[in-house]
């Protein structure tokens, strides 16, 4: 299978993708009678079509040259995609796809401001592999580390160990059903701005608990570098109790995540990323495509690895839904 590669940075749109459409004898396709040309792109690992949009014929139609100008939503997600061109001739079912002998591999590489949001940095992993100073696996390793970080979160029960510590960090609101009148289990959280309750299940949060009406638990979690995982109602100052009989009856607004990154993350993420890179570089077609690089496959690889799971086990909790 022939595969040509096109690289573009995440969120970039300036440089279009251009191809010369040819037949099996490498003769340019005459597009004079074509009614339209579209560019189509889907994730390499399968999934919904990412792009299916009108393309442009460039210059003399007999030369078979086509161009597609990227839209912002086309490159907003890093990863590898298979792409091609579809030429419509007459009726809706009268079309040809190009390249007729393969695909275009579109590599959307992570943006600089997001490339190192993983739990381990590429240079750290390269050092353990005695590859410091080399660059030939940089792109695969950066992508693998990002995917591995998300996979470790999922393995640990959907936890999000990252925490936005910037001055612009905005509290977010999440909704829960209490387990009892006194306790609601929440996602990992560092601080609570407001706690509101819907006491009658009508969807309106008519009551806001004041400071002292509730406690964050475990009480000393932050001192141990861990987040709070439960909110306990104070029956002395708030005698109504939490409305545990109703779905989505408690709204918690605050900063979610972990106060500090646990040390196991770097090791577990690095181990998983190395396995993912190995799969990518051993993939067929002679190119470093990411067969099995999506998060779902990475989670399966991690769960089958006893070393990774032994690192994750102490930090795994039941997923909050």
N, C-alpha and C positions, 0 to 999 in steps of 0.2 A: 504494500500500500504506500503510495507516494504521499509524503507529508511536507508541506512548506510551512515555515514558522514566521509569525509576525508578533513582535513584542511591543507592548504599550504599557505605560505606567498607569496605575490605578487613578481614576478621575481625570486622566488626560483625554483631550478630544481634538487637539490642534492638528495632528498629522493623520490624514485619512489612510485607509487601506486601499491599495491599488493593485489590480491584477490584469494580465493579458490572457483572455480566454482563448484556449486552443483546442483543436480536436486531437484525436489519438496520434495523428501524424505530426503534431506540433505546428499545425497551420492555424493562423489566427481565424477566429470565428467572425464571419460577416454578420454584424448586428443590425443591418439596414432594415430588415423586416421584423425585428423584435418589437413586441408591443411594450415590454417593460423588463427591467432587470432588478432583482432584489438581492440583498445580502442577508444571509441567515447564519445564526451562531447558537450553539447549544453547549452546555457543560460536558466536558469529556466523560465524566463519570455517570452521565445520564441526568435527566430532570427536565424541567420546563425550558422551552426555547427562550434564550436570552435576547436575541435580536432577530427580527424578521421585518426588514424595512426596505424602502425603495432606494436603489442605488442609481448612480449616474453613468451614462456612457460618455467617455472622454474623447473629444476630437472626432476624427474620421471614424464613422461606425464600422467601416470595413476592417479596421485594425483590431477590433475586439477588446479594446481597453475599457475597463470599468473602474469606478471609484465609489467608496462609501465614506461619508463624513460621520464620524462618531458623535453620538448624542451622550449627554452626561450619564444617563442611566445605563448605557452600554458597558461602561468601564468602571462602575462603582464597586464591583466585587472581584477581588483578586482570585486568580485561578487559571486553569487551562480549559480551553474551549475548542471544539471542532467547528469549522466554519466553511462556507462555500457560497457560490453565486447561483441564482436560479434565473434563467432566461425564459420569459414567456413569449411564445410565438403567435398563436392565434386563439384557439379555444382555451378555456380554463385548464384543461388537462393536457394541453400541448406545451410542454416545457422541457428544458434540459438543465441539469445541474453540473456545475463546474467547481473545481477541477474534476474531469470525468474519470480520472484514475486515482482519486484519493481525496484529501481534505486539506484545509489550511489550519494549522495549529496556532491559535491565538493565545498568547501568554500575557495575561494581565498581571503585571508584577505589583507587589504591595507599595503603596505610597511611602515616602520617606518618614512621614509622621506616624505611620502605623506599622512600619516594617519591624520595629523592635518592641512591639507591645506584647510579645510572647514572654513566657516565663524564663526563657534562656536566650542568650544572644548568639548569633552565628559564630562569632570568633571564639566564644567559650567552647562551643561544641567542636569546632575545627581543631582547637588546641588538644582536646582529648583524643582526637583522631590522628594526631601528628600531621595536620594539614595546614598549620598556621602559615600565612604568607601566600597561600594559593587562592584562586578565585573560581575554579572550574565548577564547584558545587554551590556557589553562593546563592543563586536564584532558587534552586531546588531546596536548599537548607532553610532559607528564609520562609518559603511557603510551608515547608514541612513543620517548622517550629510554630508557626501561627496555627496550623491545623491541629498539631499535637497539643497546644495549650487549650484549645477549645475542647478537644477530646478528653483531656485530663479533668476539666471542669465537669464534663458529662459523666465520666466514670465515678466521680466523687458525689454523684447525686444531683448534678445540675448546679453545683456551687459556682459562684463567680468570685474568684480570689482577688481579681483586680479591684482597685479602688481609685476613683477619680479624686486626686488630692489638689487639683488646681483651684485657684481662687474663683474660677467661673463654675465650679461644680454645683449643679442644681439638685436639690432633693427630689426624689421621685416618689410616687404613690403606688402602693401595692395593696391588694385586697385579700382578706382571709376570712375563714370561718373558725371561730374559737373552738377549742377542744372541750372546754368546760366554762362555767361562769367566771373562773379565775385565771384561765391560761389560754393564750393563743400562740401557736408555733408559727414563726415567721422565717423568711429567708435571712441569711446572714446579714446583720445590720450593725453599723457602728454608732449611729446616733438617730434619735427620733425627734422630728420637729413637731408633728401633730399626730394625735391618735383620736380618730373619730369612730363613732358607733352608730349603727342603724338598729335601734332598739325594737322596731316592730316589723322589720323585713320589707318595708315599702320602697326601698331604694334610696331614701333620703337619710343622710347622716346628720341627724338633728342634735347629737350630743358630742361634745369635745371634752376629753379628759384633760385635766390640768396636771401640772407637774406635782408629783406626790400621789396622784391617783393610780399610778402604775409603776412597776419596777422592771428594769431590763435584766434578763437572766441568761447565763450565769452572772452573778453580781460582779465578779472580779475578772470578767473575760478580757477586757482591754489590757489589764495589767499583765496577762499571760500572752498577749499578742493575738488573741482570738476574738471573733465577733460575738455579739449576742444572738441567741437563736430562739428565745421565747420572751413574751411580755406577760408579766403577772399583774393582775388587777389587785389594787390595795382595797380590801373590803372595809377598812376603817373609814377611808375618805370617799370611797365610791361604792356605795352599797347596792347599786343596781345590778352589778355584775355584767359580764360580757354576754351578748346575745348569741349563745352557741347554737340555738335552734335554727338559725337562718343562715343561708348561704351568703357569702360576700358581705358580711355584716360588720366587718371591721376594716377601716381604711388607715393604713400606716404610711406616713410621709416622712422620709428621712434619707440618710446616706447609707446605701447598701454595699456590702462587700466585706473585705477583711482589712483590719488596720495595718497589718504587715504581711508580706508574702511568706508562707511557711517554707522552710529550707528544702523540703522534699520536692517542691515543684520544679526546681531547676534540674534536679537529677532525673525525675520521672519524665519530664518533657523532653530532655535531651535524649534519653534512651529511646523514647517513642519516635522522635524525629529522625534518629539514625536509621531505625527500621523502615520508616516511610521513604527516606531518601534511597535506601537500598532497593526498595520496590520500584521506585521511579526510574532509577538508572538501569534496572534490569528489564524494563518494559520493552515490548516489541516496537517495530517500525524504525529502530535506529535513532530514536530521539528520546530525550529524558521526559517522557510524558508521565502524568501522575495517576497511573492506574491504581485505584484504591486510595487516593489521597484525600477524598472527601471525609468529613468528620465522622460519619457513620462507620466507614471502614476502619478509620483510625481507632475508634472506640472498640471495635471487635478485636483488633490487633492487641490493644492494651489489655483487654480483659483476658486474653489468652496467654499473656506473659506473666508468669508468677512473680518475677522480680518487680515489674511495674506495679502489680496489684498489691504486693507487700508494702510498697511505699505509700500507696494511696489509701489502703484500708483504714488506718487510724483517722483519716480525714474524710471518710465517706459517711454521708448521712442520707436518710430517706428523702427522696426528691419531693419538694413542695409543689403541689399542683393547685 
